[in-house]
Amino acid sequence: MKQSFTASVWREGEWYIAQCMQVDVASQGTTEDEAIDNLRDALELHFTPPVATLTPRVRDIEVDIKAA
C-alpha cells in the first residue's frame, strides 16, 4: 500500500535534513535527493511491524494462593 507524506528539507552545514511533517521521522543525506531517499527508507522501517528474533518460551506454572 502506498501512502503520501509531506517532507520538509533544509541544509545544516554539509548535510541536508529531510523531516516528515505527518510522522516524527527524519533522515539526512549529502544531497537533497539522498536525504529524501533516506527519509523514504526510514518511513518504510517505521511502519514495518516488529518481528521477534527469538521465539519466547511459554510455560504453564502453578501458584498456591492462600486466602487471608
C-alpha positions as CSV (number, residue, x, y, z in Angstrom):
1,M,0.0,0.0,0.0
2,K,1.4,3.4,-0.9
3,Q,0.8,6.5,1.2
4,S,1.8,10.1,0.5
5,F,3.7,12.2,3.1
6,T,5.0,15.7,3.1
7,A,8.7,16.3,3.7
8,S,10.4,19.5,4.8
9,V,14.1,19.7,3.7
10,W,16.7,22.1,4.8
11,R,20.5,22.3,4.9
12,E,22.6,22.2,8.1
13,G,26.3,22.6,7.3
14,E,27.3,19.8,4.9
15,W,24.1,17.8,5.4
16,Y,20.5,18.0,4.1
17,I,17.9,17.1,6.6
18,A,14.5,15.7,5.5
19,Q,11.7,15.5,8.0
20,C,8.3,14.0,7.6
21,M,5.6,16.5,8.5
22,Q,2.9,13.9,9.5
23,V,5.1,11.4,11.4
24,D,8.0,12.2,13.7
25,V,10.6,10.7,11.4
26,A,13.7,12.4,9.9
27,S,16.8,11.5,8.0
28,Q,19.8,13.2,6.3
29,G,22.0,13.0,3.3
30,T,24.8,14.7,1.5
31,T,22.3,15.9,-1.2
32,E,18.6,16.8,-1.1
33,D,17.7,13.8,-3.1
34,E,19.7,11.5,-0.9
35,A,18.0,12.9,2.2
36,I,14.6,12.3,0.7
37,D,15.6,8.7,-0.3
38,N,16.9,8.1,3.2
39,L,13.6,9.5,4.7
40,R,11.6,7.2,2.4
41,D,13.7,4.2,3.8
42,A,13.2,5.4,7.4
43,L,9.4,5.7,6.9
44,E,9.2,2.2,5.5
45,L,11.1,0.9,8.5
46,H,8.9,3.0,10.9
47,F,5.8,1.3,9.5
48,T,7.2,-2.2,9.4
49,P,5.7,-4.3,12.2
50,P,8.4,-5.6,14.6
51,V,9.4,-9.3,14.3
52,A,10.7,-11.2,17.3
53,T,14.2,-12.5,16.6
54,L,13.8,-15.1,19.4
55,T,10.7,-17.2,20.0
56,P,9.8,-16.8,23.6
57,R,9.4,-19.9,25.7
58,V,5.8,-20.2,27.0
59,R,5.2,-22.3,30.1
60,D,2.3,-23.0,32.4
61,I,3.0,-22.5,36.0
62,E,1.1,-23.2,39.2
63,V,0.9,-20.8,42.1
64,D,-0.5,-21.6,45.6
65,I,-2.7,-18.7,46.6
66,K,-3.5,-18.7,50.3
67,A,-6.7,-16.9,51.5
68,A,-6.2,-14.3,54.1
